[in-house]
Amino acid sequence: MEYTTINMDDSSKGDLFYRSLKEVLISVSRGGLTFFAPPGSDKLPPIQPLDLFYPPESHDIIEMAFCMKNRVNLYINGTKYTVKSGPINVLLPGDIHAERFYRPTMGYQTFWIQIIPENIGFQISCYSPNRGYFLLGKRTDLKLESREALLTLGHHQQLHHDRLMQIQFQCKLMEILFEALPLIRQIPDHQNVHISSSSYLLDQLKHHLDSHFQEEISLPDLGRIFHYSPSHLNMLFRKKFGLPIVKYILRKRIDLARHFLKNADIEIKQVAFRTGFNDPLYFSRVFRRIMGISPLDYQSQMLFKKDIPKSNTSPHE
């Protein structure tokens, strides 16, 4: 079975996604679905430390990757898979994954489909030796009614290994793709169509930030993880939660720092490192900007409040 290589330079976005989706549909109709062993399987060796394009991540949604050109290495649930044009690689909720080139001299193009409660998202990730890793254009979302049954099926643990359930998944996926095909072609060039605000995906992003705010986090990494352009992801996050992503992370770190500073035995630089700051001086500047007081003075105030003796006298005495 042969697949066409899609030239992204001379195609409108709608036509590009239409042809990509058509190839996916053809592959699915021929049984070209690949499922992976679930996380925690004893058969899986640990991933060796590599310069991945984004940190290994899992979501509570269904993602599918279709290699459109050459090969790509997908790191899924602890092992490496070299993926080439043809099969649809299904990442079920909880599957841990990351992405990297097959060879540094070989570019690739991968068409991603995300099934979330609100809509279905489409995005193309690319790599070229000259440009590195990047996302092609903006993500596009379509609201399709048939997605709910597929998402419900995707949460069954048996789907990783139950062949009959996988066939059922295949049939429901084909239904979705047929529904999306005429709609995706209507997308004009250079236009990002958002029929939904993707609030569920933003909730997933917020959960990710709440779990990892003490670690190194960058907007480009988040864009790669969630398959959104970083600037657009930041705009949507600010619209829903009232703060841009970087300020939200800093607020979370300062809130944790306030908790640590209630302890007299901890040094300011220790608080800085524990909350995700590599530079104690920068931590102090951010703390003062948000709290209006230095971390040392804040710690002194907290300790002073602790030392104030409480009166044992009853107000009725």
Secondary structure in CASP SS format (residue, H / E / C, confidence):
PFRMAT SS
TARGET T0000
AUTHOR 0000-0000-0000
METHOD secondary structure of the structure
MODEL  1
M C 1.00
E C 1.00
Y C 1.00
T C 1.00
T C 1.00
I C 1.00
N C 1.00
M C 1.00
D C 1.00
D C 1.00
S C 1.00
S C 1.00
K H 1.00
G H 1.00
D H 1.00
L H 1.00
F H 1.00
Y H 1.00
R H 1.00
S H 1.00
L H 1.00
K H 1.00
E H 1.00
V H 1.00
L H 1.00
I H 1.00
S H 1.00
V H 1.00
S H 1.00
R C 1.00
G C 1.00
G C 1.00
L E 1.00
T E 1.00
F C 1.00
F C 1.00
A C 1.00
P C 1.00
P C 1.00
G C 1.00
S C 1.00
D C 1.00
K C 1.00
L C 1.00
P C 1.00
P C 1.00
I C 1.00
Q C 1.00
P C 1.00
L C 1.00
D C 1.00
L C 1.00
F C 1.00
Y C 1.00
P C 1.00
P C 1.00
E E 1.00
S C 1.00
H C 1.00
D C 1.00
I C 1.00
I E 1.00
E E 1.00
M E 1.00
A E 1.00
F E 1.00
C E 1.00
M E 1.00
K E 1.00
N C 1.00
R E 1.00
V E 1.00
N E 1.00
L E 1.00
Y E 1.00
I E 1.00
N C 1.00
G C 1.00
T E 1.00
K E 1.00
Y E 1.00
T E 1.00
V E 1.00
K E 1.00
S C 1.00
G C 1.00
P C 1.00
I E 1.00
N E 1.00
V E 1.00
L E 1.00
L C 1.00
P C 1.00
G C 1.00
D C 1.00
I C 1.00
H E 1.00
A E 1.00
E E 1.00
R E 1.00
F E 1.00
Y C 1.00
R C 1.00
P C 1.00
T C 1.00
M C 1.00
G C 1.00
Y E 1.00
Q E 1.00
T E 1.00
F E 1.00
W E 1.00
I E 1.00
Q E 1.00
I E 1.00
I C 1.00
P C 1.00
E C 1.00
N C 1.00
I E 1.00
G E 1.00
F E 1.00
Q E 1.00
I E 1.00
S E 1.00
C E 1.00
Y E 1.00
S E 1.00
P C 1.00
N C 1.00
R C 1.00
G E 1.00
Y E 1.00
F E 1.00
L E 1.00
L E 1.00
G E 1.00
K E 1.00
R E 1.00
T E 1.00
D E 1.00
L E 1.00
K C 1.00
L C 1.00
E C 1.00
S C 1.00
R H 1.00
E H 1.00
A H 1.00
L H 1.00
L H 1.00
T H 1.00
L H 1.00
G H 1.00
H C 1.00
H C 1.00
Q H 1.00
Q H 1.00
L H 1.00
H H 1.00
H C 1.00
D C 1.00
R H 1.00
L H 1.00
M H 1.00
Q H 1.00
I H 1.00
Q H 1.00
F H 1.00
Q H 1.00
C H 1.00
K H 1.00
L H 1.00
M H 1.00
E H 1.00
I H 1.00
L H 1.00
F H 1.00
E H 1.00
A H 1.00
L H 1.00
P H 1.00
L H 1.00
I H 1.00
R C 1.00
Q C 1.00
I C 1.00
P C 1.00
D C 1.00
H C 1.00
Q C 1.00
N C 1.00
V C 1.00
H E 1.00
I C 1.00
S C 1.00
S C 1.00
S C 1.00
S H 1.00
Y H 1.00
L H 1.00
L H 1.00
D H 1.00
Q H 1.00
L H 1.00
K H 1.00
H H 1.00
H H 1.00
L H 1.00
D H 1.00
S H 1.00
H H 1.00
F C 1.00
Q C 1.00
E C 1.00
E C 1.00
I C 1.00
S C 1.00
L H 1.00
P H 1.00
D H 1.00
L H 1.00
G H 1.00
R H 1.00
I H 1.00
F H 1.00
H C 1.00
Y C 1.00
S C 1.00
P H 1.00
S H 1.00
H H 1.00
L H 1.00
N H 1.00
M H 1.00
L H 1.00
F H 1.00
R H 1.00
K H 1.00
K H 1.00
F H 1.00
G C 1.00
L C 1.00
P C 1.00
I H 1.00
V H 1.00
K H 1.00
Y H 1.00
I H 1.00
L H 1.00
R H 1.00
K H 1.00
R H 1.00
I H 1.00
D H 1.00
L H 1.00
A H 1.00
R H 1.00
H H 1.00
F H 1.00
L C 1.00
K C 1.00
N C 1.00
A C 1.00
D C 1.00
I C 1.00
E C 1.00
I H 1.00
K H 1.00
Q H 1.00
V H 1.00
A H 1.00
F H 1.00
R H 1.00
T C 1.00
G C 1.00
F C 1.00
N C 1.00
D C 1.00
P H 1.00
L H 1.00
Y H 1.00
F H 1.00
S H 1.00
R H 1.00
V H 1.00
F H 1.00
R H 1.00
R H 1.00
I H 1.00
M H 1.00
G C 1.00
I C 1.00
S C 1.00
P H 1.00
L H 1.00
D H 1.00
Y H 1.00
Q H 1.00
S H 1.00
Q H 1.00
M H 1.00
L H 1.00
F H 1.00
K H 1.00
K H 1.00
D H 1.00
I C 1.00
P C 1.00
K C 1.00
S C 1.00
N C 1.00
T C 1.00
S C 1.00
P C 1.00
H C 1.00
E C 1.00
END
